């Protein structure tokens, strides 16, 4: 039993995090990379005014993104939690309700924005040339509303349905189409800045067609259940729950829209068009950083949802720590790169004027200093949202979005000019983390000892007797069985029940080893045992090939699962995020 670790470890959660991280980063790119690509190509092909015009669209695009967070992330969190509790019916009804709401919202958004597109463009800029360019980019964006909202929300569902690689493939194809058509429409066809927007919408349309294939495949565990329409009370209950859970993340994004509107106004009043050019590059670099922030933070959300549904608090902590390590490394590396070599990045956006470069270099460097704080502010926001500490996550959204940034931008801008505005971006992130620290401290004191650290997880009612992790080999199956027999007997479990527990764990581990026989790697297994005087519950989770013990095709043979069924009072099975989870009650 050399490879057995007689204790719980983070292997299964870390592997799942690794599996989901890159696809989630690529998914974040679906929202962000299109605007970066449009900015770079438009800046090089059409000039820096087109670059500034696309950046002026940021408040609108952030508003749309907030809708996908509100319903996509909110709904996928409920779905993951429901799957952790083995409630497939609720998962399907939440999934269906979300699609109905998004279609209705799309119709409303188009009906409102199309007639008012010119007026909205005037609100975003007073410069006549920038307004004309912005309007040309904005109209195709409005028409693509339903495709964008449905695609970006569905990406969350595809990931929650254990197909992160497919979700990333959708993103790659959508952005490849956008990139190719950018050059075709703006270059060969001379369609101007409107061509850039049309290319983006076309890319989303291709991605939408790809995404649709997932929900008609047998691999999908999510299915439409339109019976929810016959129960309006439950429909609005699900809608309210989605909004409640997703609100803090969506609010954070919405407040980015408010922040951008204020910053655009302040920067134009202090630095003019030159200041807007500098801010455009800073904003794009922050969008690049936000891919990692979104990727690292949102990767942990479905994992935390499932673990929370299972009351696996160790798994929750493992997922958060992994996300924190990823963000610590990525934010520092990106910050240092920008601080050391800002000029090549600036020139990459088509800015060649020595004056504009000289103005943008300090802006880029100061803005980069905010990246570590920005990363951890949003990591905590998404963590508290996933663990249903909604008041704290909402507070982070408001504090980070406007409470500190806008006053500091006004004050520092007045005394130090445009440089003061850049420093306000750093002040906002440091201030947010300081305030969150004191909020967390107050929550722990108010809990009366329930919460012992910043995770704010209550773990007093689960009767967990033992948790351990090991590789799914036959050698380890036998070794863990011997260990359990001894451990359980020493901890007050009567011998007959201890032996049944040990046998059940051994047979489940042996079955997992059989399933993975001939594969290049063994599965990882987590065992958690809960016991009281009346009942013992064994939770078995593995990341091996899918296999439902309730549909054992060796029912009439003496297979490991036949033995488990024979000695158990009840066996339940569910699959979520690519994990097999079996609950055995003795």
C-alpha positions in Angstrom: 0.0 0.0 0.0 2.9 2.3 -0.7 1.0 4.9 -2.7 -1.8 5.2 -0.1 -2.1 8.4 1.8 -4.0 7.8 5.0 -5.5 11.2 5.2 -7.4 13.6 3.0 -5.5 15.4 0.3 -6.3 17.9 -2.5 -5.4 15.6 -5.4 -8.9 15.1 -6.9 -9.9 18.8 -6.5 -6.6 20.0 -7.9 -6.8 17.7 -10.9 -10.3 18.9 -11.6 -9.2 22.5 -11.2 -6.4 21.9 -13.6 -8.7 20.2 -16.1 -11.1 23.2 -15.9 -8.7 26.1 -15.7 -7.5 26.5 -19.3 -11.0 26.0 -20.8 -12.4 28.6 -18.3 -9.7 31.1 -19.2 -10.5 30.5 -22.9 -14.1 31.0 -22.1 -13.4 34.3 -20.5 -11.6 35.2 -23.7 -15.0 34.9 -25.5 -16.1 38.0 -23.6 -12.8 39.9 -23.6 -10.5 38.9 -26.4 -12.9 40.0 -29.1 -12.7 43.6 -27.9 -8.9 43.4 -27.5 -8.5 41.9 -31.0 -10.9 44.5 -32.4 -9.0 47.3 -30.7 -5.6 46.1 -32.0 -6.7 45.5 -35.6 -8.8 48.7 -35.7 -6.0 50.7 -34.2 -3.5 49.4 -36.8 -5.9 49.4 -39.9 -8.1 52.4 -39.1 -6.2 54.6 -36.7 -6.2 55.4 -33.0 -9.6 57.1 -33.0 -11.2 53.7 -33.9 -9.2 52.2 -31.0 -10.7 54.9 -28.7 -14.2 54.4 -30.1 -14.2 50.6 -29.4 -13.0 51.3 -25.9 -16.0 53.7 -25.4 -18.2 50.6 -26.0 -16.7 49.0 -22.9 -19.6 50.1 -20.6 -22.2 48.5 -22.9 -20.2 45.3 -23.3 -19.7 45.1 -19.5 -23.4 45.5 -19.0 -24.0 42.5 -21.3 -21.3 40.6 -19.5 -23.0 41.3 -16.1 -26.2 39.8 -17.5 -24.3 36.6 -18.3 -22.8 36.5 -14.8 -26.2 37.2 -13.2 -28.0 34.3 -15.0 -25.2 32.1 -16.4 -23.0 32.0 -13.3 -25.9 32.2 -10.9 -27.8 29.4 -12.6 -24.7 27.2 -13.0 -24.0 27.6 -9.3 -27.5 26.3 -8.5 -27.1 23.5 -11.0 -23.7 22.4 -9.5 -25.2 22.5 -6.0 -28.2 20.5 -7.1 -26.0 17.9 -8.7 -24.0 17.7 -5.5 -27.3 16.8 -3.8 -28.3 14.5 -6.6 -31.4 16.6 -7.6 -31.4 16.2 -11.4 -34.9 17.5 -11.7 -34.1 20.9 -10.2 -30.9 21.2 -12.3 -32.9 20.7 -15.5 -35.6 23.1 -14.5 -33.1 25.9 -13.6 -31.4 25.3 -16.9 -34.7 25.6 -18.8 -35.8 28.7 -16.8 -32.5 30.5 -17.7 -33.0 30.0 -21.4 -36.6 31.4 -21.2 -35.4 34.5 -19.3 -32.5 35.2 -21.7 -34.7 35.0 -24.8 -37.2 37.5 -23.2 -34.3 39.8 -22.2 -32.8 39.7 -25.7 -36.1 41.0 -27.2 -36.3 43.7 -24.6 -32.7 44.8 -25.1 -33.0 45.1 -28.9 -36.4 46.9 -28.7 -34.9 49.5 -26.4 -31.4 50.0 -27.8 -32.0 50.1 -31.6 -34.2 53.2 -31.6 -31.9 54.9 -29.0 -28.5 53.9 -30.4 -27.7 57.4 -31.6 -28.7 59.0 -28.3 -26.8 56.4 -26.2 -23.7 57.1 -28.4 -24.0 60.8 -27.6 -24.1 59.9 -23.9 -20.8 58.0 -24.2 -18.9 60.7 -25.9 -19.3 64.4 -26.9 -16.6 64.1 -29.6 -18.4 64.1 -33.0 -15.9 61.9 -34.8 -15.7 59.4 -31.9 -19.5 59.3 -31.7 -19.9 58.5 -35.4 -17.4 55.6 -35.1 -19.0 54.4 -31.9 -22.5 54.4 -33.5 -21.2 52.3 -36.5 -19.7 49.7 -34.1 -22.7 49.7 -31.7 -25.6 48.9 -34.1 -24.4 45.4 -35.2 -23.5 44.7 -31.6 -27.2 45.3 -30.6 -28.5 43.0 -33.4 -26.3 40.2 -32.1 -27.7 40.5 -28.5 -29.6 37.1 -28.4 -26.6 35.2 -29.8 -24.2 36.8 -27.3 -26.4 36.3 -24.2 -27.4 32.7 -25.0 -23.9 31.7 -26.0 -22.1 33.2 -23.0 -24.6 31.8 -20.4 -24.6 28.4 -22.1 -20.8 28.2 -21.8 -21.2 28.1 -18.0 -23.7 25.2 -18.4 -21.4 23.3 -20.7 -18.6 23.6 -18.1 -20.9 22.6 -15.3 -21.9 19.6 -17.4 -18.3 18.2 -17.3 -17.3 19.3 -20.8 -14.8 22.1 -20.2 -12.7 21.2 -23.2 -15.7 21.5 -25.5 -16.5 24.9 -24.0 -13.0 26.1 -24.8 -13.3 24.7 -28.3 -16.4 26.8 -28.9 -14.4 29.9 -27.7 -11.4 29.1 -29.9 -13.5 28.7 -33.0 -15.7 31.8 -32.3 -12.6 34.0 -31.9 -10.7 32.5 -34.8 -13.7 33.4 -37.0 -13.8 36.9 -35.5 -10.1 37.4 -36.1 -10.2 36.2 -39.7 -13.3 38.3 -40.5 -11.8 41.4 -38.9 -9.1 41.4 -41.5 -11.5 40.6 -44.3 -14.2 43.1 -43.4 -12.0 46.0 -42.3 -9.2 45.3 -44.7 -10.3 43.8 -48.0 -14.0 44.9 -47.9 -13.2 48.4 -46.5 -16.3 48.2 -44.1 -14.6 50.3 -41.5 -15.3 49.9 -37.8 -18.7 48.4 -38.5 -16.9 45.5 -40.1 -15.2 44.8 -36.8 -18.5 44.5 -34.9 -20.1 42.4 -37.6 -17.1 40.0 -37.5 -17.5 39.7 -33.7 -21.2 38.9 -34.0 -20.5 36.3 -36.8 -18.0 34.6 -34.6 -20.5 34.4 -31.8 -23.1 32.9 -34.2 -20.7 30.1 -35.2 -20.0 29.5 -31.5 -23.7 29.4 -30.8 -24.3 26.7 -33.4 -21.4 24.6 -31.9 -22.8 25.0 -28.4 -26.3 23.9 -29.4 -25.0 20.5 -30.4 -24.0 19.7 -26.8 -27.5 19.8 -25.5 -28.8 17.2 -28.0 -26.0 14.8 -27.3 -26.3 11.8 -25.0 -23.3 13.1 -23.0 -25.3 16.0 -21.8 -26.8 15.5 -18.3 -28.8 18.8 -18.7 -32.1 18.6 -20.5 -34.9 21.0 -21.2 -37.9 20.6 -18.9 -40.6 22.9 -20.1 -43.0 21.7 -17.5 -41.6 24.5 -15.4 -43.9 26.8 -17.5 -46.9 25.2 -15.9 -45.6 26.2 -12.5 -45.1 30.0 -12.5 -44.5 30.1 -8.8 -41.5 27.7 -9.0 -40.3 29.5 -12.2 -40.1 32.8 -10.4 -38.6 31.1 -7.3 -35.8 29.8 -9.5 -35.4 33.2 -11.1 -35.2 34.9 -7.8 -32.6 32.4 -6.6 -30.5 32.8 -9.7 -30.6 36.6 -9.3 -29.8 36.4 -5.6 -26.7 34.1 -6.1 -25.4 35.8 -9.2 -26.1 39.3 -8.1 -22.8 40.1 -6.4 -20.8 38.9 -9.4 -23.1 40.7 -11.8 -23.1 43.8 -9.6 -19.3 43.9 -9.7 -19.4 43.8 -13.4 -22.2 46.4 -13.6 -20.3 48.7 -11.4 -17.3 48.3 -13.7 -19.6 49.8 -16.3 -20.4 52.7 -13.9 -16.7 53.0 -13.1 -15.8 53.2 -16.8 -18.4 55.9 -17.5 -17.0 58.0 -14.7 -13.4 57.4 -15.6 -14.1 58.2 -19.3 -15.6 61.5 -18.2 -12.8 62.3 -15.7 -10.0 61.3 -18.1 -11.5 63.2 -21.0 -11.9 66.3 -18.9 -8.4 66.2 -17.5 -6.4 64.5 -20.3 -8.5 65.0 -23.4 -8.3 62.6 -26.3 -4.6 61.9 -25.5 -5.7 60.7 -22.0 -8.4 58.5 -23.6 -5.8 56.9 -25.9 -3.7 56.0 -22.8 -6.7 54.7 -20.9 -7.7 52.6 -23.9 -4.4 50.7 -23.8 -4.6 50.4 -19.9 -8.1 49.1 -20.2 -7.1 46.5 -22.8 -4.2 45.3 -20.6 -6.7 45.1 -17.7 -9.0 43.1 -19.9 -6.1 40.7 -20.5 -5.5 40.4 -16.8 -9.2 39.8 -16.2 -9.1 36.7 -18.4 -6.9 35.1 -15.7 -9.0 36.6 -12.9 -12.2 35.3 -14.4 -10.6 31.9 -15.4 -9.1 31.3 -11.9 -12.2 32.5 -10.0 -14.9 30.9 -12.1 -13.0 27.6 -12.3 -13.5 27.1 -8.6 -17.2 28.0 -8.7 -18.7 24.7 -10.0 -16.2 22.8 -7.9 -17.2 24.7 -4.8 -20.8 24.3 -5.7 -20.6 20.5 -5.9 -18.4 20.3 -2.8 -20.8 22.5 -0.9 -23.7 20.4 -1.9 -21.8 17.3 -0.6 -20.8 19.2 2.6 -17.2 18.6 1.6 -15.6 21.6 3.2 -12.1 20.4 2.7 -12.8 20.4 -1.1 -14.1 24.0 -0.9 -10.8 25.1 0.8 -8.7 23.2 -1.7 -10.4 24.8 -4.7 -10.0 28.3 -3.2 -6.3 27.8 -2.4 -5.6 26.5 -5.9 -7.3 29.6 -7.4 -5.3 31.9 -5.1 -2.0 30.4 -6.1 -2.8 30.7 -9.8 -3.8 34.4 -9.4 -0.8 35.2 -7.3 1.6 34.0 -9.9 -0.2 35.3 -13.0 -0.9 38.8 -11.6 2.7 39.3 -10.5 4.1 38.0 -13.8 1.8 40.2 -15.9 2.5 43.2 -13.7 6.3 42.8 -13.9 6.1 42.3 -17.7 4.1 45.5 -18.2 6.3 47.5 -15.8 9.5 46.4 -17.6 8.4 46.5 -21.2 5.4 48.8 -21.7 6.5 50.3 -25.0 6.1 47.2 -27.2 2.6 46.7 -25.8 1.7 50.3 -26.6 3.0 50.1 -30.2 1.1 46.8 -30.6 -2.1 48.8 -30.4 -1.0 51.0 -33.3 0.2 54.0 -31.3 3.4 55.3 -32.8 3.4 59.0 -31.8 6.3 59.7 -29.4 4.1 62.0 -27.4 1.3 59.4 -27.0 3.8 56.7 -26.1 5.4 58.9 -23.5 2.0 59.7 -22.0 0.9 56.1 -22.0 4.0 54.5 -20.4 3.5 55.8 -16.9 -0.3 55.1 -17.1 0.5 51.4 -18.1 3.0 51.0 -15.3 0.8 52.5 -12.5 -2.2 50.6 -13.7 -0.3 47.3 -13.7 0.5 47.8 -10.0 -3.3 47.3 -9.3 -3.4 43.8 -10.8 -2.5 41.7 -7.7 -5.1 43.6 -5.6 -7.7 43.4 -8.4 -7.1 39.7 -8.7 -7.7 38.9 -5.0 -10.6 41.3 -4.7 -12.5 39.4 -7.4 -11.3 36.1 -6.1 -12.9 36.8 -2.8 -16.0 38.2 -4.4 -16.6 35.0 -6.4 -15.6 32.8 -3.4 -18.2 34.4 -1.1 -20.8 34.3 -3.9 -20.1 30.5 -4.4 -20.4 29.8 -0.6 -23.6 31.8 -0.4 -22.2 34.7 1.7 -24.1 37.1 -0.5 -23.9 40.2 1.8 -20.1 40.0 1.8 -19.7 39.4 -1.9 -22.1 42.3 -2.7 -20.2 44.6 -0.4 -17.0 43.7 -2.2 -18.7 44.5 -5.5 -19.8 48.0 -4.3 -16.6 48.9 -2.6 -14.4 47.8 -5.5 -16.6 49.3 -8.1 -17.3 52.8 -7.0 -17.0 53.5 -3.2 -13.2 54.0 -3.2 -12.3 54.4 -6.9 -14.5 57.3 -8.0 -13.8 59.6 -5.0 -10.1 58.8 -5.1 -10.0 59.5 -8.9 -11.7 62.9 -8.4 -9.5 63.9 -5.5 -6.1 62.6 -6.8 -7.0 63.9 -10.3 -7.6 67.4 -8.9 -4.3 67.6 -7.1 -2.0 65.5 -9.4 -3.7 65.7 -12.8 -4.0 62.6 -15.0 -1.2 60.8 -13.0 -3.4 61.0 -10.0 -6.2 59.3 -11.9 -3.9 56.4 -12.7 -2.9 56.1 -9.0 -6.6 56.0 -8.0 -6.8 52.5 -9.7 -4.2 51.2 -7.2 -5.7 52.9 -4.2 -9.1 51.3 -5.0 -7.7 47.8 -4.9 -5.7 48.2 -1.8 -8.6 49.9 0.0 -11.0 47.1 -1.0 -8.7 44.4 0.5 -8.4 46.4 3.7 -12.1 46.8 4.1 -12.8 43.1 3.2 -10.3 42.1 6.0 -12.3 44.1 8.6 -15.6 42.7 7.3 -14.3 39.2 7.5 -13.0 39.9 11.0 -16.4 41.2 12.1 -18.2 38.2 10.7 -16.0 35.8 12.6 -16.6 37.7 15.9 -20.3 37.9 15.2 -20.5 34.1 14.6 -19.6 33.3 18.2 -17.0 30.8 17.3 -18.8 29.1 14.4 -16.3 30.6 11.9 -12.6 30.1 12.8 -11.0 31.5 9.6 -11.7 33.7 6.6 -13.3 30.8 4.7 -16.4 31.4 7.0 -17.5 27.7 6.7 -19.5 26.1 9.5 -18.5 22.5 10.0 -20.1 21.4 13.3 -23.0 19.2 12.2 -21.6 16.7 9.7 -20.5 13.9 12.2 -17.6 13.2 9.9 -15.5 10.3 11.4 -12.8 9.9 8.8 -11.7 11.3 5.4 -8.9 9.9 3.3 -7.6 9.9 -0.3 -5.7 7.3 -2.2 -5.0 5.9 -5.7 -7.5 3.4 -7.0 -5.4 0.3 -7.1 -6.3 -3.2 -5.9 -3.3 -3.1 -3.6 -4.6 0.2 -2.0 -8.1 -1.2 -1.8 -7.0 -4.1 0.4 -4.6 -1.9 2.4 -7.3 0.8 3.2 -9.7 -1.9 4.2 -7.3 -3.2 6.8 -6.6 0.3 8.0 -10.3 1.1 8.3 -11.1 -2.1 10.3 -8.5 -1.1 12.9 -9.3 2.6 12.9 -13.1 2.2 13.3 -12.8 -0.4 16.0 -10.5 1.9 18.0 -13.0 4.8 17.6 -16.0 3.1 19.1 -17.7 1.5 16.0 -18.9 -2.0 16.8 -16.9 -4.7 15.1 -19.7 -5.9 12.7 -20.4 -2.5 11.4 -16.7 -1.6 11.1 -16.2 -4.8 9.0 -19.1 -3.9 6.7 -17.7 -0.4 6.2 -14.2 -1.7 5.5 -15.6 -4.3 3.0 -17.8 -1.7 1.3 -14.8 0.7 0.8 -12.6 -2.1 -0.4 -15.1 -3.3 -3.0 -15.8 0.2 -4.3 -12.0 0.8 -4.6 -11.5 -2.6 -6.3 -14.3 -1.8 -8.7 -12.6 1.6 -9.6 -9.3 -0.3 -10.1 -11.1 -2.7 -12.5 -12.7 0.1 -14.5 -9.3 1.8 -15.0 -7.4 -1.4 -15.7 -5.3 -1.1 -18.9 -5.5 2.8 -18.8 -2.4 4.9 -18.5 -3.3 6.2 -15.1 -5.2 5.2 -12.0 -8.2 7.0 -10.7 -8.0 9.1 -7.5 -10.5 8.2 -4.8 -11.8 10.3 -1.9 -13.5 8.5 1.0 -15.5 10.2 3.7 -17.3 8.3 6.5 -20.1 9.8 8.6 -21.3 7.9 11.6 -23.7 8.2 14.5 -25.4 5.7 16.8 -28.1 4.7 14.2 -26.5 5.0 10.8 -23.2 5.1 8.8 -22.9 7.0 5.5 -19.9 6.3 3.2 -19.3 8.9 0.5 -17.1 7.6 -2.3 -15.9 10.0 -5.0 -13.5 9.2 -7.8 -12.4 10.8 -11.1 -12.4 7.6 -13.1 -14.5 6.6 -16.1 -18.2 7.0 -15.7 -19.9 4.0 -14.1 -23.3 3.8 -12.4 -23.3 1.1 -9.7 -27.1 1.0 -9.8 -26.9 -0.3 -13.3 -24.2 -2.9 -12.7 -24.0 -5.2 -15.8 -22.5 -7.9 -13.6 -25.6 -8.1 -11.3 -25.6 -11.9 -11.3 -21.9 -12.4 -10.8 -19.9 -11.9 -7.6 -18.6 -8.5 -8.7 -17.4 -5.9 -6.2 -20.6 -3.9 -6.6 -22.8 -6.9 -6.0 -21.1 -7.3 -2.6 -21.6 -3.6 -1.8 -25.3 -3.9 -2.6 -25.6 -7.0 -0.5 -24.1 -5.6 2.7 -25.7 -2.1 2.4 -29.1 -0.7 3.3 -29.1 1.8 0.4 -26.8 2.8 -2.5 -27.2 6.1 -4.3 -25.2 7.4 -7.3 -24.7 10.7 -9.1 -22.2 12.1 -11.5 -21.2 15.8 -11.5 -18.2 17.6 -13.0 -16.9 14.3 -14.2 -16.8 12.8 -10.7 -18.5 9.5 -9.9 -20.1 9.9 -6.5 -21.6 7.0 -4.6 -23.4 7.2 -1.3 -23.6 4.0 0.7 -25.8 3.8 3.8 -25.3 1.0 6.4 
